[in-house]
Amino acid sequence: MMDNNNTAKREKRRRQSEKSRALILIGVIVSGSLVYYHCAYRGASVVSLISDVLIVLLCSLAILGLLFRQLTIQVPVDPLEWQISQDTANSIVAWLANTIGAAESVLRVAATGHDKRLFFKVVICLYILSALGRLVSGVTVAYAGTV
């Protein structure tokens, strides 16, 4: 009796797992198709795609907010609670400043010409990136960079 109950529970979990995998797969296929349509077929950039998605999300949230206000429905989450702490903000800005500072330092040393080897490395890297950008799209370069 107990064994049949455990088997039934395992079978139910397995079916739910298969359904969730199928839904995730469908979501990935639909999302990938929309990204391909937007970037390749329409000839738009990834920045355009991201801005379009943010515009759609912003408009959808605004419409939902107006609808909730008209129907006097309480909003489940208060947007004022979506704040980060001062320490988190400081660490993000410090990381960004350090990254930009390091890049600026390398480019300044390369531009002065004191370190000829670094200068040629930067020139060669920029030339390769320029040639690569003319040959392939930015999405392909970003994908190749992650692999």
Secondary structure as the mmCIF struct_conf table of DSSP 4:
data_model
#
loop_
_struct_conf.conf_type_id
_struct_conf.id
_struct_conf.beg_label_comp_id
_struct_conf.beg_label_asym_id
_struct_conf.beg_label_seq_id
_struct_conf.end_label_comp_id
_struct_conf.end_label_asym_id
_struct_conf.end_label_seq_id
HELX_RH_AL_P HELX_RH_AL_P1 MET A 2 TYR A 36
HELX_RH_PI_P HELX_RH_PI_P1 TYR A 37 TYR A 41
BEND BEND1 ARG A 42 ARG A 42
HELX_RH_AL_P HELX_RH_AL_P2 VAL A 46 GLN A 70
TURN_TY1_P TURN_TY1_P1 LEU A 71 THR A 72
HELX_LH_PP_P HELX_LH_PP_P1 ILE A 73 VAL A 75
BEND BEND2 PRO A 76 VAL A 77
HELX_RH_3T_P HELX_RH_3T_P1 PRO A 79 GLU A 81
HELX_RH_AL_P HELX_RH_AL_P3 GLN A 86 THR A 112
TURN_TY1_P TURN_TY1_P2 GLY A 113 GLY A 113
BEND BEND3 HIS A 114 ASP A 115
HELX_RH_AL_P HELX_RH_AL_P4 LYS A 116 LEU A 135
BEND BEND4 VAL A 136 VAL A 136
HELX_RH_AL_P HELX_RH_AL_P5 GLY A 138 THR A 146
#
